Amino acid sequence: MNNPKRITIKEADVFDILSAVWILASNDENEIITYEGIKNRLNLPANYKVKELIQSRGELFRKGVPASRLREWKEEMRTGRHLPAWIKDIDDLTEKRKAIEDLIPDDVFRSQFRAGKDSPQSPIEIINWGLEHIDRLRKANIDAREQSAKRWEIWLLFAIGILNIIVTVVVAFFMK
């Protein structure tokens, strides 16, 4: 079987991943999303720190879910409803049940705009707001990197100028 190429963190733009997660969390049939499901759906490496990325954006995502809501969701999943794709893909019934039972509130997250039980998919205006917000974050990140590069350029030019003066003085001293 031909597996698609797994991306590495160096190849992936964090903001592209964040945008994809935002769309999935806003538009999925389930308002509760698992971190494992995001790795699976976005074909991210197993060691990708998707949880840290999502939890770093509290304005977009809610960490966890109340234990009572998780129990309800697990009951739905035991009957075959609202299963995340990664759990559906488990062929062994015992392993599938174990994956469901092992879920804890810290294994899941939600969109800030889909906090309640059976929350509908977010309207396009909310999805667009999130994508625009992520794009502003991306632009701020690019600006910060450019500013840093400019500072390094200035210091490099300063160092070259000083070095040039030193070389001129040393050469003049030995030419006498």
C-alpha positions as CSV (number, residue, x, y, z in Angstrom):
1,M,0.0,0.0,0.0
2,N,1.3,3.4,-0.9
3,N,1.4,5.7,2.2
4,P,1.3,9.4,1.7
5,K,4.4,11.2,2.7
6,R,4.5,12.3,6.3
7,I,5.4,15.9,6.8
8,T,7.9,17.1,9.3
9,I,7.5,20.1,11.5
10,K,10.1,21.9,9.4
11,E,8.1,21.4,6.3
12,A,4.8,22.3,7.8
13,D,3.8,25.9,8.4
14,V,2.3,26.0,11.9
15,F,-0.3,28.5,10.8
16,D,-1.4,26.3,7.9
17,I,-1.9,23.5,10.5
18,L,-3.7,25.9,12.8
19,S,-6.0,26.9,10.0
20,A,-6.8,23.3,9.1
21,V,-7.6,22.5,12.8
22,W,-9.8,25.6,13.0
23,I,-11.8,24.5,10.0
24,L,-12.1,21.0,11.3
25,A,-13.1,22.1,14.8
26,S,-15.6,24.6,13.4
27,N,-17.2,22.3,10.8
28,D,-17.0,18.7,12.1
29,E,-20.1,16.7,12.8
30,N,-18.7,16.3,16.4
31,E,-18.1,19.4,18.4
32,I,-15.6,17.3,20.5
33,I,-12.3,16.8,18.6
34,T,-9.5,14.5,19.7
35,Y,-5.9,15.5,19.3
36,E,-5.2,12.0,17.9
37,G,-7.9,12.6,15.4
38,I,-6.2,15.8,14.2
39,K,-2.9,14.0,13.7
40,N,-4.7,11.3,11.8
41,R,-6.8,13.6,9.6
42,L,-3.9,16.0,8.8
43,N,-1.5,13.1,8.3
44,L,0.9,14.6,10.9
45,P,3.8,12.7,12.4
46,A,3.0,10.8,15.6
47,N,5.4,13.1,17.6
48,Y,3.9,16.3,16.3
49,K,3.0,18.5,19.2
50,V,-0.5,19.3,18.0
51,K,-1.9,19.5,21.6
52,E,0.6,22.2,22.5
53,L,-0.2,24.1,19.3
54,I,-4.0,24.0,19.9
55,Q,-3.7,24.8,23.6
56,S,-1.5,27.8,22.8
57,R,-4.5,29.4,21.0
58,G,-7.1,29.8,23.7
59,E,-8.9,32.4,21.8
60,L,-9.8,29.8,19.2
61,F,-10.0,26.5,21.1
62,R,-11.3,25.2,24.5
63,K,-9.1,22.7,26.3
64,G,-10.8,19.5,27.3
65,V,-14.5,18.8,27.9
66,P,-16.5,18.3,31.1
67,A,-16.2,14.7,32.3
68,S,-20.0,14.3,32.1
69,R,-20.0,15.3,28.5
70,L,-17.2,13.0,27.7
71,R,-19.1,10.1,29.4
72,E,-22.1,10.9,27.1
73,W,-19.9,10.9,24.0
74,K,-18.3,7.6,25.0
75,E,-21.7,6.1,25.3
76,E,-22.6,7.4,21.8
77,M,-19.3,6.0,20.5
78,R,-20.0,2.5,22.1
79,T,-23.2,2.4,20.0
80,G,-21.2,3.3,16.8
81,R,-22.3,6.9,16.6
82,H,-20.1,10.0,16.4
83,L,-16.9,7.9,16.1
84,P,-13.8,9.9,15.1
85,A,-12.2,8.5,12.0
86,W,-9.1,7.2,13.8
87,I,-11.3,5.1,16.1
88,K,-13.4,3.9,13.2
89,D,-10.3,2.8,11.5
90,I,-9.4,0.4,14.3
91,D,-10.4,-3.1,13.1
92,D,-10.0,-5.1,16.3
93,L,-13.2,-4.6,18.4
94,T,-11.3,-4.9,21.7
95,E,-8.8,-2.3,20.6
96,K,-11.6,0.0,19.4
97,R,-13.4,-0.3,22.8
98,K,-10.1,0.3,24.6
99,A,-9.4,3.5,22.5
100,I,-12.9,4.8,23.5
101,E,-12.5,3.9,27.2
102,D,-9.0,5.4,27.4
103,L,-10.1,8.8,26.3
104,I,-9.9,11.4,29.1
105,P,-11.1,15.1,29.1
106,D,-7.5,16.2,28.5
107,D,-7.4,14.2,25.1
108,V,-10.0,16.4,23.5
109,F,-10.7,20.0,22.7
110,R,-13.5,22.1,21.1
111,S,-13.9,25.3,19.1
112,Q,-14.6,28.3,21.4
113,F,-17.8,28.7,19.4
114,R,-19.0,25.1,19.8
115,A,-18.8,24.7,23.6
116,G,-22.2,23.2,24.3
117,K,-23.5,19.7,23.7
118,D,-24.7,19.2,20.1
119,S,-23.4,22.6,19.1
120,P,-24.1,23.2,15.4
121,Q,-21.3,23.7,12.9
122,S,-20.0,27.3,13.0
123,P,-21.4,29.7,10.5
124,I,-19.1,30.8,7.7
125,E,-18.7,34.2,9.4
126,I,-17.1,32.6,12.4
127,I,-14.9,30.4,10.3
128,N,-13.8,33.3,8.3
129,W,-13.1,35.3,11.5
130,G,-10.8,32.5,12.8
131,L,-9.0,32.2,9.5
132,E,-8.4,36.0,9.3
133,H,-7.2,35.9,12.9
134,I,-4.7,33.1,12.1
135,D,-3.6,35.1,9.0
136,R,-2.9,38.1,11.3
137,L,-0.9,35.9,13.6
138,R,1.1,34.6,10.5
139,K,1.8,38.1,9.3
140,A,2.9,39.3,12.8
141,N,5.2,36.3,12.9
142,I,6.7,37.1,9.5
143,D,7.1,40.8,10.5
144,A,8.9,39.8,13.7
145,R,11.3,37.5,11.8
146,E,12.0,40.3,9.3
147,Q,12.7,42.8,12.1
148,S,15.1,40.3,13.6
149,A,16.9,39.8,10.3
150,K,17.2,43.5,9.8
151,R,18.7,43.9,13.3
152,W,21.3,41.2,12.4
153,E,22.0,42.9,9.1
154,I,22.7,46.2,10.9
155,W,25.0,44.5,13.4
156,L,26.8,42.6,10.6
157,L,27.4,45.9,8.7
158,F,28.6,47.5,11.9
159,A,31.0,44.6,12.6
160,I,32.3,44.7,9.0
161,G,32.8,48.5,9.2
162,I,34.8,48.1,12.5
163,L,36.8,45.2,11.0
164,N,37.6,47.3,7.9
165,I,38.8,50.2,10.1
166,I,41.0,47.8,12.1
167,V,42.5,46.2,9.0
168,T,43.2,49.7,7.5
169,V,44.9,50.8,10.7
170,V,47.0,47.5,10.9
171,V,48.0,47.7,7.3
172,A,48.9,51.4,7.6
173,F,51.0,50.6,10.7
174,F,53.0,47.9,9.0
175,M,53.4,49.8,5.7
176,K,55.4,52.6,7.5
